[in-house]
Amino acid sequence: MNRFLLLLLLMICLRADAQNYADIADDKQADLLLNKIHLHTATEEDRIALQKIAIAVQDNGQRQDEQQHDYRKSLQNIDKAITLFEALGDTLNMAFNRKYKGHLLVRLNKTSAAKTEIRAAISLYRSKNTGAGIASSQFDLARIFEFENKPDSAIYYASAARTYWQQQENNLQTIVINNLMLYQLLQLNQTEKAEAVYHESELLLKKQAPHWQPLLDYYFTAMLLFRQINDISSASHYRELYLGKIEALRKEGINARSYYETFAQ
């Protein structure tokens, strides 16, 4: 058994070393290819090779975020990917990685820098007339302002994103944004506007059932709305729907609650 464990450990170490060597080789190749691009001597094959390296670096950064939760190492790889995509003149991949960098900076509690990156992503998406990229980045900004307890700014960017998804008739994205807007409007005691948002979501939910998370958020924010306008019957109705959905999910092995219940605590 001890010999088996020793062999297994050796295999793991060799695999890690092999990955390190591969990373070093890619770095060296990337530097060579970058130099060719800067000297205007890169061939089409060189550009394709650098594109493959850039995508691999980007993917590695995402794995370090999503699987290892090592946000600093992830940020290093995303920065490297941005440099490579910029050299290639790949605007949309630059935009995606600037947006992703914003996400990582929020994780590291650097919200001001995060907003700078996401605004840069919006400019890049706008230069390519990529509406979905612009709208999703605007919603990212709304989330950051929500986190910073700045409801006016959160509503401004959420409303901008909502306009796009409404035009696309994307009901699910609209419901997600409406949940944020409703909650933030209640923070400003703008109950009439909050009711208008609620009624839109109510109609959209009749057309299409969303994932359980935005549905929980809808139930919870609706409950808050009716409590605030002193409609106790409707508030109780949405509380029952909310708790009932949580219980149904629990029976499926899913421990869930509204994002806004967590956020409010």
HUFEN-V567980 format. One record per run of one state. SS is the DSSP state (@ for helix, = for strand, . for the rest). FROM is the first residue (numbers start at 1). TO is the last residue. If there is no record, write none. Layout:
SS & FROM & TO
SS & FROM & TO
This chain:
. & 1 & 1
@ & 2 & 38
. & 39 & 43
@ & 44 & 66
. & 67 & 70
@ & 71 & 88
. & 89 & 90
@ & 91 & 107
. & 108 & 110
@ & 111 & 127
. & 128 & 130
@ & 131 & 147
. & 148 & 150
@ & 151 & 167
. & 168 & 170
@ & 171 & 187
. & 188 & 190
@ & 191 & 207
. & 208 & 211
@ & 212 & 228
. & 229 & 231
@ & 232 & 251
. & 252 & 258
@ & 259 & 264
. & 265 & 265
